[in-house]
Amino acid sequence: AIANGLVFWLKPDMGKKAKHKTQIKKKTLNPEFNEEFFYDIKHSDLAKKSLDISVWDYDIGKSNDYIGGCQLGITAKGERLKHWYECLKNKDKKIERWHTLQNENHVASD
């Protein structure tokens, strides 16, 4: 069974409000997640945070497989860092970018 989902986690941890999960997309090798999440955080605090994005393959009766992910924040590099700075600079504006999944910074799904 093919089932994929995304996990967004704003760190350092802000409790349960820090993590968002998308709906799980089943039976597709090319899932699209057209979902929006909002974090209730002061703009001045955002610069000290990072956003971990991880992609998971969910199998019934088996452990979940980490597919890959990426991290946006001041410790990011290249396009991911540029994207983070654009978001900080353009408060209340949607800044969309594509990012390649990395296998580093493995984030637990729970």
Biotite code that builds the C-alpha atoms (Angstrom):
import biotite.structure as struc

atoms = struc.array([
    struc.Atom([0.000, 0.000, 0.000], chain_id="A", res_id=1, res_name="ALA", atom_name="CA", element="C"),
    struc.Atom([1.248, 3.449, -0.901], chain_id="A", res_id=2, res_name="ILE", atom_name="CA", element="C"),
    struc.Atom([0.358, 6.193, 1.563], chain_id="A", res_id=3, res_name="ALA", atom_name="CA", element="C"),
    struc.Atom([2.323, 9.397, 2.055], chain_id="A", res_id=4, res_name="ASN", atom_name="CA", element="C"),
    struc.Atom([2.080, 12.346, 4.392], chain_id="A", res_id=5, res_name="GLY", atom_name="CA", element="C"),
    struc.Atom([3.979, 15.490, 5.380], chain_id="A", res_id=6, res_name="LEU", atom_name="CA", element="C"),
    struc.Atom([4.864, 16.679, 8.863], chain_id="A", res_id=7, res_name="VAL", atom_name="CA", element="C"),
    struc.Atom([5.663, 20.347, 9.589], chain_id="A", res_id=8, res_name="PHE", atom_name="CA", element="C"),
    struc.Atom([7.392, 21.092, 12.876], chain_id="A", res_id=9, res_name="TRP", atom_name="CA", element="C"),
    struc.Atom([8.341, 24.566, 14.105], chain_id="A", res_id=10, res_name="LEU", atom_name="CA", element="C"),
    struc.Atom([11.368, 24.321, 16.415], chain_id="A", res_id=11, res_name="LYS", atom_name="CA", element="C"),
    struc.Atom([12.560, 24.826, 19.075], chain_id="A", res_id=12, res_name="PRO", atom_name="CA", element="C"),
    struc.Atom([9.423, 23.136, 20.265], chain_id="A", res_id=13, res_name="ASP", atom_name="CA", element="C"),
    struc.Atom([6.374, 25.203, 21.169], chain_id="A", res_id=14, res_name="MET", atom_name="CA", element="C"),
    struc.Atom([4.361, 22.250, 22.457], chain_id="A", res_id=15, res_name="GLY", atom_name="CA", element="C"),
    struc.Atom([1.507, 20.595, 20.555], chain_id="A", res_id=16, res_name="LYS", atom_name="CA", element="C"),
    struc.Atom([0.875, 23.726, 18.484], chain_id="A", res_id=17, res_name="LYS", atom_name="CA", element="C"),
    struc.Atom([4.322, 23.337, 16.889], chain_id="A", res_id=18, res_name="ALA", atom_name="CA", element="C"),
    struc.Atom([3.454, 20.305, 14.742], chain_id="A", res_id=19, res_name="LYS", atom_name="CA", element="C"),
    struc.Atom([1.071, 20.013, 11.811], chain_id="A", res_id=20, res_name="HIS", atom_name="CA", element="C"),
    struc.Atom([0.397, 16.937, 9.692], chain_id="A", res_id=21, res_name="LYS", atom_name="CA", element="C"),
    struc.Atom([-1.198, 16.841, 6.260], chain_id="A", res_id=22, res_name="THR", atom_name="CA", element="C"),
    struc.Atom([-3.889, 14.413, 5.242], chain_id="A", res_id=23, res_name="GLN", atom_name="CA", element="C"),
    struc.Atom([-2.419, 11.093, 4.128], chain_id="A", res_id=24, res_name="ILE", atom_name="CA", element="C"),
    struc.Atom([-2.543, 10.558, 0.364], chain_id="A", res_id=25, res_name="LYS", atom_name="CA", element="C"),
    struc.Atom([-3.134, 6.940, -0.607], chain_id="A", res_id=26, res_name="LYS", atom_name="CA", element="C"),
    struc.Atom([-2.435, 4.935, -3.768], chain_id="A", res_id=27, res_name="LYS", atom_name="CA", element="C"),
    struc.Atom([-0.302, 7.523, -5.574], chain_id="A", res_id=28, res_name="THR", atom_name="CA", element="C"),
    struc.Atom([3.416, 7.812, -6.289], chain_id="A", res_id=29, res_name="LEU", atom_name="CA", element="C"),
    struc.Atom([3.032, 11.559, -6.899], chain_id="A", res_id=30, res_name="ASN", atom_name="CA", element="C"),
    struc.Atom([0.960, 12.957, -4.038], chain_id="A", res_id=31, res_name="PRO", atom_name="CA", element="C"),
    struc.Atom([0.024, 16.633, -3.989], chain_id="A", res_id=32, res_name="GLU", atom_name="CA", element="C"),
    struc.Atom([-0.508, 18.338, -0.651], chain_id="A", res_id=33, res_name="PHE", atom_name="CA", element="C"),
    struc.Atom([-2.378, 21.571, -1.249], chain_id="A", res_id=34, res_name="ASN", atom_name="CA", element="C"),
    struc.Atom([-2.842, 22.430, 2.408], chain_id="A", res_id=35, res_name="GLU", atom_name="CA", element="C"),
    struc.Atom([-2.022, 25.522, 4.432], chain_id="A", res_id=36, res_name="GLU", atom_name="CA", element="C"),
    struc.Atom([-0.911, 25.759, 8.041], chain_id="A", res_id=37, res_name="PHE", atom_name="CA", element="C"),
    struc.Atom([-0.685, 28.800, 10.263], chain_id="A", res_id=38, res_name="PHE", atom_name="CA", element="C"),
    struc.Atom([1.464, 29.287, 13.344], chain_id="A", res_id=39, res_name="TYR", atom_name="CA", element="C"),
    struc.Atom([0.460, 31.737, 16.049], chain_id="A", res_id=40, res_name="ASP", atom_name="CA", element="C"),
    struc.Atom([3.836, 33.322, 16.717], chain_id="A", res_id=41, res_name="ILE", atom_name="CA", element="C"),
    struc.Atom([5.254, 36.828, 17.003], chain_id="A", res_id=42, res_name="LYS", atom_name="CA", element="C"),
    struc.Atom([7.134, 37.855, 13.889], chain_id="A", res_id=43, res_name="HIS", atom_name="CA", element="C"),
    struc.Atom([10.131, 38.843, 16.047], chain_id="A", res_id=44, res_name="SER", atom_name="CA", element="C"),
    struc.Atom([10.312, 35.292, 17.480], chain_id="A", res_id=45, res_name="ASP", atom_name="CA", element="C"),
    struc.Atom([10.202, 33.629, 14.078], chain_id="A", res_id=46, res_name="LEU", atom_name="CA", element="C"),
    struc.Atom([13.850, 34.400, 13.251], chain_id="A", res_id=47, res_name="ALA", atom_name="CA", element="C"),
    struc.Atom([14.927, 32.174, 16.158], chain_id="A", res_id=48, res_name="LYS", atom_name="CA", element="C"),
    struc.Atom([12.889, 29.212, 14.895], chain_id="A", res_id=49, res_name="LYS", atom_name="CA", element="C"),
    struc.Atom([13.349, 26.675, 12.142], chain_id="A", res_id=50, res_name="SER", atom_name="CA", element="C"),
    struc.Atom([10.710, 24.780, 10.195], chain_id="A", res_id=51, res_name="LEU", atom_name="CA", element="C"),
    struc.Atom([11.358, 21.061, 9.696], chain_id="A", res_id=52, res_name="ASP", atom_name="CA", element="C"),
    struc.Atom([9.420, 19.473, 6.850], chain_id="A", res_id=53, res_name="ILE", atom_name="CA", element="C"),
    struc.Atom([9.476, 15.678, 6.590], chain_id="A", res_id=54, res_name="SER", atom_name="CA", element="C"),
    struc.Atom([7.847, 13.249, 4.172], chain_id="A", res_id=55, res_name="VAL", atom_name="CA", element="C"),
    struc.Atom([6.708, 9.825, 5.380], chain_id="A", res_id=56, res_name="TRP", atom_name="CA", element="C"),
    struc.Atom([5.538, 6.582, 3.818], chain_id="A", res_id=57, res_name="ASP", atom_name="CA", element="C"),
    struc.Atom([2.870, 5.053, 6.032], chain_id="A", res_id=58, res_name="TYR", atom_name="CA", element="C"),
    struc.Atom([2.411, 1.278, 5.940], chain_id="A", res_id=59, res_name="ASP", atom_name="CA", element="C"),
    struc.Atom([-0.350, -0.439, 7.906], chain_id="A", res_id=60, res_name="ILE", atom_name="CA", element="C"),
    struc.Atom([1.125, -2.818, 10.461], chain_id="A", res_id=61, res_name="GLY", atom_name="CA", element="C"),
    struc.Atom([4.707, -1.692, 9.817], chain_id="A", res_id=62, res_name="LYS", atom_name="CA", element="C"),
    struc.Atom([6.858, 1.165, 11.057], chain_id="A", res_id=63, res_name="SER", atom_name="CA", element="C"),
    struc.Atom([6.626, 4.410, 9.082], chain_id="A", res_id=64, res_name="ASN", atom_name="CA", element="C"),
    struc.Atom([9.431, 5.008, 6.579], chain_id="A", res_id=65, res_name="ASP", atom_name="CA", element="C"),
    struc.Atom([11.163, 8.375, 6.408], chain_id="A", res_id=66, res_name="TYR", atom_name="CA", element="C"),
    struc.Atom([11.396, 9.415, 2.746], chain_id="A", res_id=67, res_name="ILE", atom_name="CA", element="C"),
    struc.Atom([13.188, 12.733, 3.156], chain_id="A", res_id=68, res_name="GLY", atom_name="CA", element="C"),
    struc.Atom([12.748, 16.302, 4.254], chain_id="A", res_id=69, res_name="GLY", atom_name="CA", element="C"),
    struc.Atom([14.191, 19.756, 4.458], chain_id="A", res_id=70, res_name="CYS", atom_name="CA", element="C"),
    struc.Atom([14.646, 22.481, 7.027], chain_id="A", res_id=71, res_name="GLN", atom_name="CA", element="C"),
    struc.Atom([14.049, 26.196, 6.618], chain_id="A", res_id=72, res_name="LEU", atom_name="CA", element="C"),
    struc.Atom([15.673, 28.566, 9.092], chain_id="A", res_id=73, res_name="GLY", atom_name="CA", element="C"),
    struc.Atom([18.790, 30.579, 9.843], chain_id="A", res_id=74, res_name="ILE", atom_name="CA", element="C"),
    struc.Atom([20.908, 27.414, 9.965], chain_id="A", res_id=75, res_name="THR", atom_name="CA", element="C"),
    struc.Atom([19.766, 26.354, 6.474], chain_id="A", res_id=76, res_name="ALA", atom_name="CA", element="C"),
    struc.Atom([21.920, 26.809, 3.384], chain_id="A", res_id=77, res_name="LYS", atom_name="CA", element="C"),
    struc.Atom([21.434, 27.982, -0.183], chain_id="A", res_id=78, res_name="GLY", atom_name="CA", element="C"),
    struc.Atom([17.874, 28.213, -1.491], chain_id="A", res_id=79, res_name="GLU", atom_name="CA", element="C"),
    struc.Atom([16.378, 27.065, 1.822], chain_id="A", res_id=80, res_name="ARG", atom_name="CA", element="C"),
    struc.Atom([18.091, 29.924, 3.688], chain_id="A", res_id=81, res_name="LEU", atom_name="CA", element="C"),
    struc.Atom([17.106, 32.401, 0.962], chain_id="A", res_id=82, res_name="LYS", atom_name="CA", element="C"),
    struc.Atom([13.470, 31.259, 1.230], chain_id="A", res_id=83, res_name="HIS", atom_name="CA", element="C"),
    struc.Atom([13.506, 31.702, 5.028], chain_id="A", res_id=84, res_name="TRP", atom_name="CA", element="C"),
    struc.Atom([14.896, 35.251, 4.731], chain_id="A", res_id=85, res_name="TYR", atom_name="CA", element="C"),
    struc.Atom([12.253, 36.099, 2.113], chain_id="A", res_id=86, res_name="GLU", atom_name="CA", element="C"),
    struc.Atom([9.531, 34.902, 4.505], chain_id="A", res_id=87, res_name="CYS", atom_name="CA", element="C"),
    struc.Atom([10.953, 36.961, 7.376], chain_id="A", res_id=88, res_name="LEU", atom_name="CA", element="C"),
    struc.Atom([11.277, 40.037, 5.168], chain_id="A", res_id=89, res_name="LYS", atom_name="CA", element="C"),
    struc.Atom([7.764, 39.777, 3.677], chain_id="A", res_id=90, res_name="ASN", atom_name="CA", element="C"),
    struc.Atom([5.513, 39.510, 6.718], chain_id="A", res_id=91, res_name="LYS", atom_name="CA", element="C"),
    struc.Atom([1.961, 38.241, 5.999], chain_id="A", res_id=92, res_name="ASP", atom_name="CA", element="C"),
    struc.Atom([2.844, 37.403, 2.385], chain_id="A", res_id=93, res_name="LYS", atom_name="CA", element="C"),
    struc.Atom([2.796, 33.885, 0.925], chain_id="A", res_id=94, res_name="LYS", atom_name="CA", element="C"),
    struc.Atom([6.237, 32.936, -0.449], chain_id="A", res_id=95, res_name="ILE", atom_name="CA", element="C"),
    struc.Atom([6.151, 29.634, -2.323], chain_id="A", res_id=96, res_name="GLU", atom_name="CA", element="C"),
    struc.Atom([9.266, 27.712, -3.388], chain_id="A", res_id=97, res_name="ARG", atom_name="CA", element="C"),
    struc.Atom([10.169, 24.167, -4.408], chain_id="A", res_id=98, res_name="TRP", atom_name="CA", element="C"),
    struc.Atom([12.840, 22.394, -2.345], chain_id="A", res_id=99, res_name="HIS", atom_name="CA", element="C"),
    struc.Atom([14.641, 19.107, -2.925], chain_id="A", res_id=100, res_name="THR", atom_name="CA", element="C"),
    struc.Atom([14.199, 16.520, -0.198], chain_id="A", res_id=101, res_name="LEU", atom_name="CA", element="C"),
    struc.Atom([17.326, 15.692, 1.804], chain_id="A", res_id=102, res_name="GLN", atom_name="CA", element="C"),
    struc.Atom([17.962, 12.588, 3.851], chain_id="A", res_id=103, res_name="ASN", atom_name="CA", element="C"),
    struc.Atom([19.625, 14.609, 6.641], chain_id="A", res_id=104, res_name="GLU", atom_name="CA", element="C"),
    struc.Atom([17.937, 15.993, 9.781], chain_id="A", res_id=105, res_name="ASN", atom_name="CA", element="C"),
    struc.Atom([15.718, 12.953, 10.222], chain_id="A", res_id=106, res_name="HIS", atom_name="CA", element="C"),
    struc.Atom([12.689, 14.077, 12.266], chain_id="A", res_id=107, res_name="VAL", atom_name="CA", element="C"),
    struc.Atom([10.552, 11.651, 14.255], chain_id="A", res_id=108, res_name="ALA", atom_name="CA", element="C"),
    struc.Atom([7.006, 11.359, 12.925], chain_id="A", res_id=109, res_name="SER", atom_name="CA", element="C"),
    struc.Atom([5.355, 11.340, 16.346], chain_id="A", res_id=110, res_name="ASP", atom_name="CA", element="C"),
])
